[in-house]
């Protein structure tokens, strides 16, 4: 029952809004089972009815806001990120690796005219700067995509410098600098600074590293 409910929630998330037939097919559940579970989720506030069928409900949002990849992440990052946004005018994000992708768990918009921040809980390929700096440092199970032949050399450079760069590799007009955030010597998240191509990424890297060290100290309780 729980497995079916979570499969339906995943189908609703992917679809945004969808009817019973689509959600039953996407979740692999019989239509009658999907209907019964959806109606129970509606009663709990996890899903809402809409003109297209069903969409995500407020209770799912409220529960999701309570998750963080490290128990001290928000308290450690809040003030350093505020200062970083003020000093650079850039959009700043906190990211983790999940299921071979970069998951944005928090973002703070920059000054007026800065790039629009990614939505919280938005996923990007692992090879964003925010993902590469974690893959290079953590050496987790390889991402699902085949690693390019140049990756070992790039990963070594990222580990040596402590910074990963994205120069419009994922999205046109979007550049990024990312540094790892550590707890007990292991990277648990990454800090990303998102700007347009007119900025000098090497200059941003220095202040991003200072901010990353301040957050890491807070994660370690210092």
Buried (B, 14 or more C-beta within 10 A) or exposed (E): EEEBBEBBBEBBEEBEBBEBEBBBEBBEBEEEBBBBBBBBBBEEBBBBEEEEBBBBBEBBEEEEEEEBBBEBBEEBBEEBBEBBBEEBBBBBBBBBBEEBBBBBBBBBBBEEEBBEBBEBBBBBBBBBBBBBBBBBBEEEEEBEEEBEEEBEEBBEEBBEBBBBBBEEBBBEEBBBBBBBBBBEEEBBBBBBBBBEEEBEBEEBBEBBBBBBBBBBEBBEEE
